[in-house]
Amino acid sequence: MNLMIKIAWRNIMRHRGKSLVIGVILFVGAFLMTIGNGVISGMDRGLQKNIVNSFTGDIVLVSEKQESDEVFIEMMGKTVEPINNFKQVDSLLKTVDDLQKWVPIGKNGALVLNEEGGAPGFTFLIGVDFERYQKVFPNTMKAVEGRLFNPGEHGVLVPTGARKQMFEVSNIWFIPEGCGVDTTSMFKEAKEMRSNLVSKQSIVFMGMGADNTSTDIRLGIKGIVRYNALNQIWGHFGIVDIESYRNCIGYIAAADKASLVLSDADKKLLGGEDTDLDNLFSVDGMITENVFAPPRSSTKTSTAPKAATGPSLADAIQTDLDDGTYNLVLVLLNDHSKLDEKVKAVNQRLKASGVGVRAVPWKKAIGAIGSMAVLIKSALFVFVMFLFFVAIIIIVNTLSMAALERTSEIGMMRAVGARKGFISTMFFGETAILSFFFGGLGIVTGYVTVRVLALCKFTSDNDMVQLLFGGDTFHPLLSGGDILLAVIQLTIVTLIAVIYPMQVARSITPLDAIARE
């Protein structure tokens, strides 16, 4: 083995020019493949962090009546089918393994009415129990003006993108309640209109229900928010409390259902069991106490306080947000790599239980965004494979030419007794040494370059570039597995590229050497 390495090294030094050309090709190929692997891994991690872990979850549960899987970005006017039995769905999910956590939400479109008399705008609304939502998707947004929701509070959080879009349609600059106009967050067009700017601290939404009904609701703006990543994409989704969302879309709210609870006396009255008509139509019998039961968190149920005069219908009223209507259930998995397998398993359980919902993977649920992300990732993979095959072709051609130019040398070696196996091993040894040195140097340089690029924190406001980045910031990533993959790719390139040149070298005979001389 030592002899073979010495011979291979001697041949490399004797043919420095050809060896350098092959080495440079191996270096460039390994370098670009390493960077390509880093970009793909960084994109994967970015999409997982900024889409799955921050907005959609791994799996989205939708009603079986829902025709399209693209539930997040539907065509304007296309509504998402309601889910009215979340409690049953929730009980079932608790029995399914490998589910980390989940949260129900409402999602549909709404018109933004222009109180100045102009054309209405359009936005997507997401209705949530904000406290519960943040437990599943923590730190997904921050308030750039105003604040986030307090527990149980009604209102709307307006993303910066939605505010800009509303301004372009209505020329109204929306600001949080109790706040003045902050010029530091204005874009150019708004600043130019500063002297005549119309500002409002509330928005009137007109929900777009499936039965073409419309409900106008005015909501105070609690904060102007910015999503921590992919704000250009998610910035069209306003966040409202779930009860206001239900009222806007025309769904039955949890508080409405709670108010339908009747006491035993009321049930007896409606059943005609009270035979004392004088008592029935007495003054006391025709006066009822005006009771208001505000919505309460879905995680706890509580009763309204008793009146001083004694028990009333309010004692029976309990508000559980899960009694109302939702549209989607966002589910996070413990193991994100088993997505397709888990979607299939969850769908089997859902179908067998008859709860009327089905599971959709996140890539389908976000429609064109998911398709574009898959396309960009596939393009990157194809690019890396292209480099892979180009490197093989160039190295094969260069090694083959080198073998033919060494016909005299190889022929003389055959003449003095060198066997074909020795020639093959010698040729392979030369290529392996070049691959180890230059290819290894390419991988190391690629690793350093990826780390430097990550530290530079390049950003972009372009939606497509953000999908390539996996977020607002370009952050390529190389794990141990990625480096191992680069080594395997380099090894495969070397093995495939050396096969034909070895056959050319093996076929050279002493007669070829004499003829060449």
Protein Blocks (a to p, Z undefined) as FASTA:
>chain_A
ZZmmmmmmmmmmmmmmlmmmmmmmmmmmmmmmmmmmmmmmmmmmmmmmmmmmmmnombdc
ddfklmblblmlccehiacdddfklmmmmmmmmmpghiabdcdddddddddddfkopacd
ddddddddfklmmmmmghkbccfehjaddehiacddddfklmmmmmmmnopacddehiac
dfklpcfklmmmmmmcccdfbdcdddddfkopacddddddfbdcddfbhklmmmmpccdd
fklmmmmnopacfklmmmmpccfklmmmmnopamblklmmmmklmpccddddddddfkbc
cdddddfkbccfklmpccdfklmccfbdcdddfblmlmmmmmmmmmmmmmmnonopacdd
fklmnommmmmmmmmmmmmmmmmmmmmmmmmmmmmmmmmmmmmmmmmmmmmmmmnopafk
lmmmmmmmmmmmmmmmmmmmmmmmmmmmmmmmmmnopacfbfklmmmnopabdcddddfk
lmmmmmmmmmmmmmmmmmmmmmmmmmpcfklmmmmZZ
